[in-house]
Amino acid sequence: MSVKTLTIDGKMMTGVEGDTVFTVAFHNQVQIPRLCHLGGVPDVGACRMCLVEVEGRSKLSASCMTTIEEGMVVRTDTEQLREYRKLLMELLLAEGNHVCSVCVSNGNCELQDLATHLGVDHVRVPYRHPRREVDLSHERFGLDQNRCIACTRCVRTCDEVEGAHVWDMAGRGEKLHLVADLGEPWGNSENCTKCGKCVQVCPTGALFTKGSAVGEMEKDRSFLKYIVYGRERHQWVKKP
């Protein structure tokens, strides 16, 4: 693979052909906000929080979906980007029902943390107040559609890591929602292995362990790196 040189925020960096701007920035300690990105599974550019300015391009680019090019000049933190990210966060908060004070992930929520980081202390657009269901049919876990931000982390993890493909997205706009097995209650899913990987990668309180009270749901996705790296190195393949 050929090595490519680019400039990010005034600093010269290198990556190999096929790397994304997000990957190169991450390996060089440049923090780009994100919600849907999850190391170990393919990116989809769903949240748009990682938008960056690329010199010579009229439109903003999702850094997780933009492959590097030789001589590329990228800016990750400008006034325009900060305003775009604030507006995106406000839209996410307005289209769901995110009441932190009664959420199991209060204090342990990536959406909450990013909103604070972006300086979002109010929402300038009308709240939609959608009527969304809570699915408690599973014996171990629960799904609160009110807190889902359609990042598809659970979908990709269940598909790419667990290999069960329980989850998918259905609907459009504010009616976009998570479905298990083409719309069955989660507890009726014949494909669910009850592993809990989807719960651990969820950035909000949308997926949670039953019995968790306000602020008690802490998530740990460190298992993902262990599994992905192990598979890449064929650690569990029996040698002939």
C-alpha positions as CSV (number, residue, x, y, z in Angstrom):
1,M,0.0,0.0,0.0
2,S,1.3,3.5,-0.8
3,V,1.8,6.0,1.9
4,K,0.0,9.3,1.5
5,T,0.8,12.7,3.2
6,L,-1.8,15.2,4.2
7,T,-2.3,18.1,6.5
8,I,-4.8,18.1,9.3
9,D,-5.2,21.3,11.3
10,G,-1.9,22.6,10.1
11,K,0.1,19.5,11.0
12,M,1.6,17.1,8.4
13,M,0.5,13.5,8.8
14,T,0.8,10.3,6.9
15,G,-1.5,7.3,6.3
16,V,-1.7,4.4,3.9
17,E,-4.0,4.3,0.9
18,G,-7.5,3.5,2.0
19,D,-7.3,5.1,5.4
20,T,-10.0,7.6,6.3
21,V,-9.4,11.1,7.5
22,F,-10.9,10.1,10.9
23,T,-8.5,7.2,11.2
24,V,-5.4,9.3,10.5
25,A,-6.6,12.0,12.8
26,F,-7.3,9.5,15.6
27,H,-3.8,7.9,15.3
28,N,-2.3,11.4,15.6
29,Q,-4.3,12.4,18.7
30,V,-6.6,14.8,16.8
31,Q,-10.1,14.4,18.5
32,I,-13.0,14.6,16.0
33,P,-16.5,14.4,17.6
34,R,-18.5,11.3,16.7
35,L,-21.4,9.2,17.8
36,C,-21.9,6.5,15.2
37,H,-18.3,5.6,14.7
38,L,-17.2,2.4,16.5
39,G,-13.8,0.9,16.1
40,G,-13.9,-2.6,14.9
41,V,-17.0,-2.4,12.7
42,P,-17.5,-0.6,9.3
43,D,-18.4,3.1,9.4
44,V,-21.7,4.3,7.9
45,G,-21.5,8.1,8.4
46,A,-24.9,8.2,10.1
47,C,-24.4,10.9,12.8
48,R,-22.5,13.5,10.7
49,M,-20.8,14.7,13.8
50,C,-17.4,14.0,12.3
51,L,-17.8,16.5,9.5
52,V,-14.6,18.3,8.4
53,E,-13.6,20.9,5.9
54,V,-11.5,19.7,3.0
55,E,-9.7,22.4,1.1
56,G,-11.0,22.6,-2.5
57,R,-14.4,21.0,-1.7
58,S,-17.5,23.1,-1.5
59,K,-19.3,20.7,0.8
60,L,-18.4,19.4,4.3
61,S,-17.2,15.8,4.4
62,A,-17.8,13.0,6.9
63,S,-14.3,12.2,8.0
64,C,-15.1,8.6,8.8
65,M,-16.2,8.1,5.1
66,T,-13.6,10.2,3.4
67,T,-10.4,8.4,2.3
68,I,-7.2,10.4,2.4
69,E,-5.5,11.7,-0.7
70,E,-2.0,13.0,-1.3
71,G,-1.6,16.6,-0.4
72,M,-5.1,16.8,1.1
73,V,-5.6,19.8,3.5
74,V,-8.2,19.2,6.3
75,R,-9.6,21.3,9.0
76,T,-11.4,19.7,11.9
77,D,-12.2,22.6,14.2
78,T,-13.5,25.8,12.7
79,E,-16.3,28.1,13.6
80,Q,-18.5,26.7,10.8
81,L,-17.9,23.1,12.0
82,R,-18.7,24.0,15.6
83,E,-22.0,25.6,14.6
84,Y,-22.9,22.7,12.3
85,R,-22.2,20.2,15.1
86,K,-24.2,22.2,17.7
87,L,-27.2,22.3,15.3
88,L,-26.9,18.6,14.6
89,M,-26.9,17.9,18.3
90,E,-30.0,20.1,18.8
91,L,-31.8,18.2,16.1
92,L,-31.0,14.9,17.7
93,L,-32.3,16.1,21.1
94,A,-35.4,17.6,19.5
95,E,-36.5,14.6,17.5
96,G,-36.3,12.1,20.4
97,N,-37.4,12.1,24.0
98,H,-34.1,12.6,25.8
99,V,-34.9,13.3,29.5
100,C,-31.6,12.8,31.2
101,S,-32.9,13.1,34.8
102,V,-34.8,9.8,34.5
103,C,-32.4,7.9,32.1
104,V,-30.5,4.8,33.2
105,S,-27.4,6.2,31.4
106,N,-27.5,9.6,33.0
107,G,-23.9,10.5,33.7
108,N,-22.6,7.7,31.4
109,C,-24.1,8.8,28.1
110,E,-22.0,9.7,25.0
111,L,-24.8,11.9,23.7
112,Q,-24.9,13.8,27.0
113,D,-21.2,14.1,27.1
114,L,-20.9,15.4,23.5
115,A,-23.7,17.9,24.0
116,T,-21.8,19.3,27.0
117,H,-18.6,19.4,25.0
118,L,-20.3,21.2,22.2
119,G,-21.8,23.8,24.6
120,V,-25.4,22.9,23.8
121,D,-27.3,24.2,26.8
122,H,-30.6,24.8,25.0
123,V,-32.4,23.7,21.8
124,R,-33.4,26.3,19.2
125,V,-35.8,24.1,17.2
126,P,-39.2,22.8,18.3
127,Y,-39.3,19.5,20.1
128,R,-41.1,16.8,18.2
129,H,-42.3,14.8,21.2
130,P,-42.7,11.6,19.2
131,R,-44.7,8.7,20.6
132,R,-42.2,5.8,20.9
133,E,-42.5,2.5,22.5
134,V,-40.4,0.7,25.2
135,D,-39.8,-3.0,24.5
136,L,-39.3,-5.0,27.8
137,S,-40.1,-8.4,26.2
138,H,-36.5,-9.6,26.5
139,E,-35.6,-11.5,29.7
140,R,-32.3,-9.6,30.3
141,F,-32.4,-6.4,28.4
142,G,-34.7,-3.5,27.4
143,L,-35.1,-1.2,24.4
144,D,-36.3,2.4,24.9
145,Q,-37.0,3.8,21.4
146,N,-37.3,7.3,22.9
147,R,-33.5,7.5,23.4
148,C,-32.4,5.9,20.2
149,I,-30.3,8.2,17.9
150,A,-30.2,5.8,14.9
151,C,-26.4,5.5,15.1
152,T,-26.7,1.7,14.0
153,R,-23.9,0.7,16.3
154,C,-26.0,-2.2,17.6
155,V,-27.0,-3.2,14.1
156,R,-23.4,-3.4,12.9
157,T,-22.1,-5.1,16.0
158,C,-24.8,-7.7,16.0
159,D,-24.2,-8.3,12.3
160,E,-20.4,-8.0,12.0
161,V,-19.2,-9.3,15.4
162,E,-21.9,-11.6,16.8
163,G,-23.1,-12.7,13.4
164,A,-26.8,-12.8,14.5
165,H,-28.2,-9.8,12.6
166,V,-31.1,-9.3,15.0
167,W,-31.3,-5.6,14.5
168,D,-32.3,-3.3,11.6
169,M,-33.7,0.2,11.0
170,A,-37.2,0.8,9.7
171,G,-39.1,3.9,8.8
172,R,-37.9,7.3,7.7
173,G,-37.4,10.7,9.3
174,E,-38.8,11.0,12.9
175,K,-40.4,7.6,12.4
176,L,-37.1,5.9,11.9
177,H,-36.8,3.2,14.6
178,L,-34.9,0.1,15.6
179,V,-36.6,-3.3,14.9
180,A,-35.7,-6.8,15.9
181,D,-36.2,-9.6,13.4
182,L,-38.3,-7.6,11.0
183,G,-40.5,-6.0,13.7
184,E,-41.0,-8.8,16.3
185,P,-40.7,-8.0,20.0
186,W,-37.1,-8.4,21.0
187,G,-38.0,-11.2,23.4
188,N,-39.5,-13.2,20.6
189,S,-36.3,-13.1,18.4
190,E,-35.1,-16.5,17.4
191,N,-31.8,-15.1,16.3
192,C,-30.8,-13.2,19.5
193,T,-28.0,-15.0,21.4
194,K,-28.6,-12.9,24.5
195,C,-24.9,-11.9,24.5
196,G,-25.5,-8.2,25.3
197,K,-23.0,-6.8,22.8
198,C,-25.6,-4.5,21.3
199,V,-26.3,-3.1,24.8
200,Q,-22.7,-2.4,25.6
201,V,-22.0,-0.5,22.3
202,C,-25.2,1.7,22.5
203,P,-24.0,5.3,23.2
204,T,-27.2,6.3,25.0
205,G,-29.8,4.6,27.3
206,A,-31.7,3.2,24.3
207,L,-30.5,-0.3,25.0
208,F,-30.0,-1.2,28.7
209,T,-29.8,-4.1,31.2
210,K,-33.0,-4.7,33.1
211,G,-32.8,-3.7,36.7
212,S,-30.7,-0.6,36.1
213,A,-32.0,2.5,37.8
214,V,-31.3,6.1,36.9
215,G,-27.6,6.7,36.3
216,E,-26.7,3.0,37.0
217,M,-26.2,1.8,33.4
218,E,-22.4,1.9,32.7
219,K,-21.3,0.4,29.4
220,D,-18.0,-1.2,28.4
221,R,-17.1,-1.9,24.8
222,S,-13.5,-3.0,25.4
223,F,-14.5,-6.6,24.4
224,L,-14.9,-5.4,20.8
225,K,-11.2,-4.7,20.3
226,Y,-10.4,-8.1,21.9
227,I,-12.7,-10.0,19.5
228,V,-11.8,-8.1,16.4
229,Y,-8.1,-8.2,16.9
230,G,-8.3,-11.9,17.8
231,R,-10.2,-12.7,14.6
232,E,-7.7,-10.7,12.5
233,R,-4.8,-12.7,13.9
234,H,-6.7,-16.0,13.7
235,Q,-6.1,-16.6,17.4
236,W,-9.0,-19.1,17.7
237,V,-8.4,-21.0,14.5
238,K,-7.2,-24.5,15.1
239,K,-4.0,-25.0,13.2
240,P,-3.7,-28.3,11.2
